[in-house]
Amino acid sequence: QVQLVESGGGSVEAGGSLRLSCVASGDIYNTACMGWFRQAPGKEREAVAAISSGALLAYHADSVKGRFVISQDRTKKTVYLQMNTLKPEDTAMYYCVASRLWPDCYTGQPDDWGQGTQVTVSS
């Protein structure tokens, strides 16, 4: 099991920026990737971004490509989501995820989930 703790959410106006952080702990030896999902009320959960443990692979959803960038620190225990040019439609609960297989970090079937951090973007 991997424990994931998100932070950095908040309320911003459209066009603003936020940086989300996720710190992993516990049994991270077999973790192959980490990523971010989001879910807004009335909408399906969707993958936002993912990164492999060695940062050789990355995924960004079409809806955020060019605006959001996922990255990790050198310890591979912390993953960030830099969110720029935020739009009201980005408003959602953002969840950090981790998995033992790369594609699971953006297919909706990750192994571990954080508690979520709220992002609210107003016009």
N, C-alpha and C positions, 0 to 999 in steps of 0.2 A: 504494500500500500504506500501511496505517496500522498503527502499532505501539501495542499496548494493554498496559498494565501494571497489574494489580490488586494491591490490598493491603487489609489490614484484617481478614482472616479470622482465625479462632481457635476456641477451645473455650469454650463458655459453658453454663450450666445453663438449663433451660427457664424461660421468662419473662424472660430477660435480653435484652440488646440488643447489636448490633454495627453499625458503619458501614463499609461497603466503599467503597473508592475506586478509580477507574480513570482513569489519565492517558493521553491519546492524544498521539501524535507522528507525524511523517512527513507524508505527503500527505493532510492532513485538509481540504483546500479543498472537496472535493466531498462530504464527509461530511454526510449529512442527519439522522442520528440515532445515538444510542448506547443501549446497553441491557445487560441482564443475563440470562443463561441459567444453568440449573443442571442437574446430573445426579448422581444418587445411584446407588450400585451396585444393579444389578438393575432400575433404572427408566429410562424413556425421558427423553431430554433435554427440558426444558421451558423456555419463555420465562417469565421472572419479571417484568420491567419494562422499559420503554423510554421514551425521551424524544427529541423532535425537537430539532434543533440550536438552534432559537429558543425552545424550551420551550413552544411553543404546543400541542403534543400530548403526551400521556402515556398509557402503557398499564401496567396492573398486573394480573397474573393473579388470578383469583378466589381462589386458594388463599392469596394474600398480601395481598389488598386489605384496607385498614384496619390492617394491621400494618407493611407495608413502604412506603417512599416513595422514589421516584427523584427526583434533582435534579441540576442542573449548576451550575458556577460561571460567572462572568461572561465568562471567556475561552472558554467552550465546549469546553475541552480536558480538563476533569475532570468526571467524573460520579460521583455518590455513590448508594449504596443504604443508606438508614437502615432497619435491621431491628429491629423491636421485638416484644415478646411472642413471642420465638422458641420454636419447638416442636421436639421431636425429629425430626419429619418434615421439617423444614427442613434437616437435615443433608445436605450435598451439596458438590460442587465447583462453585463459582460462577465463571462466565466472563463477562468483559466483551466486548461486541460493538460493531461499528460498521458502518454500511451507507450506501450512496448513495441508497437509497429507503426512505422511512419504514416501510412495512409489513414490510420484511425484517428489521427490528430485533426483531420479535417473532413471526415466522412460521417460524423455524427455518432461514432462509436468509440470514443476515447475511454481509457481505463479509469482515469481519476479526474475528479472535478473539484474546483474550488467553490467557495461559498458565493461568489459573485460580487461585483462592484457596480453600482449604478452610474450610468452616464446619461445626463439629460442635456439636450441641446435645444435652446429656445430661439425663436426668430427675432 
